[in-house]
Amino acid sequence: MYKDVLQSIEGIGLYGVISLVIFVLFFTTVFLWVFRIRKPHAEHMGSMPLHDGTEPHTHAGDSRHG
């Protein structure tokens, strides 16, 4: 049923081409951005989820950090 409906739409093949072009452009842009980003910026952004703005609390005898 769906196949018949989709085949009756004029220019339906164009939607697949447009989708593929958008997909390729998006991932090419992301790929280029990732390789052009400076290493210190990438390291800073990568460590952001680990820092919530507070200083780490250390307890005497806590051996997990050392």
Phi, psi and omega in degrees: 000310181295325180298319179293321180294314181294325180289337182278350180278128179292133175071025182296333179294334179294328180296322177295319179294315179298317179298317180295319179296316178298317179300310182294317179297317180298309183287332173293318178297315179297318179300313180294320179297318181296320182279346178264348183289143180284145184300315179300322179294318179296319179293320177297312180295324179291331181270352182301318180296341181274345182247125179252013177093358178249157178283145178292140179264127177246138179249146178297133180085002178278110186262006181289334185260008184200000000 
